[in-house]
Amino acid sequence: MTEKLDDTRRILRGFTGSFTSATISLLLYRLTVSIVQTFAEKPLATDNQTALNIAAAVRTLVMGLSTLATFVFGFAALGLFLLSLQMLGRKLLAGDKESVES
C-alpha cells in the first residue's frame, strides 16, 4: 500500500517539476527575446574599434548565456515530463498485470 503511494508521489513530483521547469523556461525565453530586441534597437555609439569588439563580445556572451539557460530548463522540463509518463505507464501496466493474475 505504501509502495503504491510512494510511486504516485514520485509521478506527481515529476509532473510538478516538469511544469515548474517549463514555466521558468518560458520566462527565460521571454527575457532572451527582450534582451535580443534591446541589443538590436540600441547600436553602439563609438568609433573605437577595441570598444566595439569588447561590446560585441559582451553582447554575444549575454545572449548566449540567456539562450543556454532557456534550453537547459526546457530540456529538463521535457525530460521530467517523459520520465513521469514512463513511470505512470509502468504503474498502469503493473496494475493491469496484478488484476489479470487475480
C-alpha positions as CSV (number, residue, x, y, z in Angstrom):
1,M,0.0,0.0,0.0
2,T,2.7,2.5,0.9
3,E,4.7,1.4,-2.2
4,K,1.8,2.5,-4.4
5,L,1.5,5.8,-2.6
6,D,5.2,6.4,-3.0
7,D,5.0,5.7,-6.7
8,T,2.1,8.1,-7.0
9,R,4.0,10.8,-5.2
10,R,7.0,10.3,-7.4
11,I,4.9,10.6,-10.5
12,L,3.2,13.8,-9.2
13,R,6.6,15.3,-8.2
14,G,7.8,14.6,-11.7
15,F,4.9,16.3,-13.4
16,T,5.2,19.2,-10.9
17,G,8.9,19.6,-11.6
18,S,8.2,19.5,-15.3
19,F,5.6,22.2,-15.0
20,T,7.9,24.4,-12.9
21,S,10.9,23.9,-15.3
22,A,8.7,24.7,-18.3
23,T,7.4,27.9,-16.6
24,I,11.0,29.0,-15.9
25,S,12.0,28.2,-19.4
26,L,9.1,30.2,-20.8
27,L,10.1,33.2,-18.6
28,L,13.7,32.9,-19.7
29,Y,12.6,32.7,-23.3
30,R,10.7,36.0,-22.9
31,L,13.8,37.5,-21.2
32,T,16.0,36.3,-24.0
33,V,13.8,37.8,-26.7
34,S,13.7,41.1,-24.7
35,I,17.5,41.2,-24.5
36,V,17.9,40.5,-28.2
37,Q,15.5,43.2,-29.1
38,T,17.1,45.7,-26.8
39,F,20.5,45.0,-28.3
40,A,19.2,45.2,-31.8
41,E,17.5,48.6,-31.2
42,K,20.5,50.2,-29.5
43,P,23.6,50.4,-31.6
44,L,26.9,51.1,-30.1
45,A,27.8,54.8,-30.3
46,T,31.6,54.8,-30.5
47,D,34.3,54.9,-33.2
48,N,36.8,53.0,-31.1
49,Q,37.3,49.5,-32.7
50,T,38.5,47.9,-29.5
51,A,35.4,49.2,-27.6
52,L,33.2,47.8,-30.4
53,N,34.9,44.4,-30.3
54,I,34.6,44.2,-26.5
55,A,30.9,45.3,-26.6
56,A,30.1,42.8,-29.3
57,A,31.7,40.0,-27.3
58,V,29.8,41.0,-24.1
59,R,26.5,41.2,-26.0
60,T,27.2,37.8,-27.6
61,L,28.0,36.3,-24.2
62,V,24.9,37.7,-22.6
63,M,22.6,36.5,-25.4
64,G,24.4,33.1,-25.4
65,L,24.0,32.6,-21.6
66,S,20.3,33.5,-21.6
67,T,19.7,31.2,-24.5
68,L,21.6,28.4,-22.9
69,A,19.6,28.8,-19.6
70,T,16.4,28.8,-21.6
71,F,17.2,25.5,-23.4
72,V,18.6,23.8,-20.2
73,F,15.3,24.4,-18.4
74,G,13.3,23.4,-21.5
75,F,15.1,20.1,-21.9
76,A,14.8,19.5,-18.1
77,A,11.1,20.1,-18.4
78,L,10.8,17.7,-21.4
79,G,12.9,15.0,-19.6
80,L,10.9,15.2,-16.4
81,F,7.7,15.0,-18.3
82,L,8.8,12.0,-20.3
83,L,10.1,10.3,-17.2
84,S,6.8,10.9,-15.4
85,L,4.9,9.4,-18.3
86,Q,7.2,6.4,-18.3
87,M,6.6,5.9,-14.5
88,L,2.9,6.3,-15.0
89,G,2.9,3.8,-17.8
90,R,4.8,1.3,-15.8
91,K,2.5,1.8,-12.8
92,L,-0.6,1.3,-15.0
93,L,0.9,-1.8,-16.7
94,A,1.8,-3.3,-13.3
95,G,-1.8,-2.7,-12.1
96,D,-3.2,-4.4,-15.2
97,K,-0.9,-7.4,-14.7
98,E,-2.0,-7.7,-11.0
99,S,-5.7,-7.5,-11.9
100,V,-5.3,-10.2,-14.6
101,E,-3.4,-12.6,-12.3
102,S,-6.0,-12.4,-9.6
